[in-house]
Amino acid sequence: GANARYRRVCEARLEAIMAKRSAAGGGTTSSRAARVRILFIGNSFTQYYGIPWVVKQLAAAAQEPRVFETDLVEKGGYTLQQHWKDGTAVKKIREGHWQYVVLQAQSSEAMDGLSEMKQYADLFESKIRKSGAEPVLYMTWADRAKPTDMAAIARGYESTARKIKGTLAPVGLAWKKALREKPPINLFDGDGHHPSPAGGYLAACVFYAVFYGKSPEGLPHYLKTPEDPNKALISVIPSEAKRLQHIAWETVQEHQK
């Protein structure tokens, strides 16, 4: 079925990246196969509730044979241009032996600065592919007070992904779908801009579906902080977590068609 086909596509893509790195002297294919190494580059939309680490915990809970390893270059409010000029992200790309590098633009960049977003996504794409990794664009969402902005944000990310021939993580589209749910699920923090725990959980579920090519349905709604097992990294109402898992998988599948 469609689920199996999409999973095979993801696995084939990852195997091709690992084989390329192995041929370049980056380690054996078998050792690479045991890991999924992801670098996230972004701002508070990535950092809130530790979204990369939530994905890691979901993968661990699923007992994925390919262990999720991640790192984050995060600067509050940064655009892709600012990340490029800062130099930290480029240095991290060169040093990390990543399989994917996730690029998250500033929240309004896809609407108000699309030409610059494409320009610097293109520059990052060159560095990412030179390192042997594949670029992934993290589509963000519209503010609670401006839901109609989502169409322009989606178009901006989709056109940028086509330009750099990268993978798109359609987080914003999953948010759009989830915000129509009845009863409603609160995805926003109190500022109407950043994610609530449920919003961060939904984003993480989308990334899990993109990187592993399978549904997050059935995974835990409560994830512990690695440093303190008595503290929640993120916690979502079980019934809401179930709906968010389904929405994440449904959105990823729809966007791959």
N, C-alpha and C positions, 0 to 999 in steps of 0.2 A: 504493500500500500504506500500512500504518500509519506507516512511516518518513516517507514523503513528506507525509502528512497532518499529522503532528506538526511537521515542519519548516515547512510553510505556516502553521500556527497561530503558531509563534514569530515568523516573519517578519512576519505580519500584526499581531501584538501590538506588535512593535518599530516598525513603520511608523506605527501609530496614535499611539504615544507621540511619535515624531518630528514627525508632522503637527501634533499638539497644541502642541508647543513652537514650531514654525514659526509657527502662527497667533497665538501669544502674543508673537511678536517675538523668539524665541530663536534665529533663524538659519534658513537655507533648508533645506528637506527634503533636498535633494541633498547639502548639506554634512554634515548629520546622518547621512545614510545611510552615510557613509564611516567612521563610528565607532560603537563600542558602549562607552558610558561607564558604568562601574560603581563605586559607592562601597560598600566593605565596612565594616561596623561590628561589632566583636566583641572577642574576647580572644585568648588564646594558641592556641585551636583554629583560628583564622583565620591567625594570624601564623606559627605553626610551619611551617617550610619555605616560607614566603612563598606560601601557596596562591593569593592573587589574582594574583601575578606568574607563577606556574606556568601558570595559565589563559592569561595574556597570551602566554607563550612557546608554548603549545600552539596558540593561534590564529595566531601568526606562522608556526609550522612548517607549519600547514595552508594558509598563504597566503590566509587569509580576506580578502575584499575589504573587509569592515567591520573596521577596526582596533580591537583591544581596548585601551581606556584604563581605568586603575583607580587608586584611592587607598584608603587604609586608615586608619580610626580605631580604634586598638587600645589597650586598657587591661587589664592582667593580671587575670583573674578577675572582670571587670566583668559585672554583670547589665544588662538593658535599662534598669531604673530608674536605676542608677548612671550609665549613658551619658546618659540624659535629663537628669539633674540636673547632670552635669558641664558640659553645654552645648556641648562641642566638636563632637559629632556633629551636633547640630541646626544649628550654624553652618555646618558643611561641607555639609550637605544644601542649605541656602539658596544657597550660593555656587557649587555645582559644575556646574549644568546636566546632572545625571545622567539616564540613561535607566532605570537600576535602582539601588535601594539595598538591599543585603543586610544583614539583621539576624541576628546570631548571639547567642543568649542564653547565659548562664553554664551550664556543663555539666549541672548538676542542676536548673536552673530549671524545666524543663518538667515535672518531677516534684514538686519541693518548693516551688515558688513560682509555680505556673501562673496563679493569679488575677492576681498582679502582672505576670507576663510578658504576659498578654493586655492588661492595662490600659496598659502602656507601649508595647507593640506598636501598640495602637490610637492612642496619642498620636503615635508616630513615623509611622504610616500617614497621618495627617492632614497632617503637614509634608511627607512624601514626595510625596503626590499634589498638594499645593499647589504644589510645585516643578516639577511636570510629569513626575515619575518614577513608577515602579511598585515596590512593596515586594516583596522576596523573603526568605523565611525559610530560613535555613541549619539544617537538621535535623542535630544532632550525634549522637554514638554513646554507647553504654554503656561503662563501664570494663571492662577485660579480666576483672576478678574478679567483675563483676556483670552478666553478659550478659542476664539476665532483665529488667533495667531498660529494655531497648530498647523493649519494647512500650509502656510508659508514656511514654517520651520521644517515640516516634512519635505516639502519641495527642495528646500535648500540642502538638506542632508542627502536626499536621494540624488540630486544632480552632482553633488560633490563626490559621493561614493562612485557614481558612474565615471566621473573625470579621473579619479585615481584608481579605478578598477578594484575597489576595496569592498570588504564585507560591511554590511550595515546592520547594526543592532537596533531594531525599531522600538526602542523604549518609549518614545513619545507617542507612537501609535497605540501601544499597549495601554498607556495612560488614558488616551482618548477613549478607548473601548471600555476601560474599567470605570471611568467617570460616569458612564451611562448606566451602570449597574443599579438594580433595585433589589434590596435596599442599598443606599449609597455607601461607598467605601471612601473614607477620607484619606486621600493620597498626599495632602499638603501639610506642611508644618504650619505653625501659626502665622507666618509671614506671607502665606499664599504663594510662595515662590519655591522654597526648598521642599524636599520630600519629608513626609511623615515616616514612621517605621513601616507602614504599609506601602508607601510609595517607594522607599528604598528596597523593600522586599520584592516588589514587582520588578524593579529594574534588575535586581540580581537574578530573578527567575528568567528574565529575557536573556541575560548573558549566559546563564547555564544552558538554556535551550540552544543558543547560537554555537557555543563552544563544544558542547557534547552531542548535539544533534538528537536530543531526546527530550521528552516532556519532564518538567519538574514536579508533575502531579504525584502526590503521595510523600513528598519530602517534608521535613519538619517545619513547623511554624515558629518554633522557639529555637534560637541558635545561641550557643554560649560564647562568651569572650574567651579566646584561647588562653590569655594570661590569668583569667579568674573564672573558673567553672561555675561559680555561684552568681555571676553577673551575666545578664542577657546582652549579647551583641545586638540582637534584634528580636522582637517578639510581636506576633500578629495574632489576632483572634483566629482560632482554627477554621471557622466557617469562611472567613474572609481570605485566609491563606489558600484554601482550596479553590476559591473563585479566581484569585490572582494567578495561581499556578496554571489553571486552565486558560486564562486570558493570555498569559505570556506565551504558552505553547501555540495557541491558536494564531496569535499575531505573527509569530516567527514563521510558522508554516505558510500563512497567507502571503507574507512578504517574499517568500522564496519562490512562489509560483510564477 
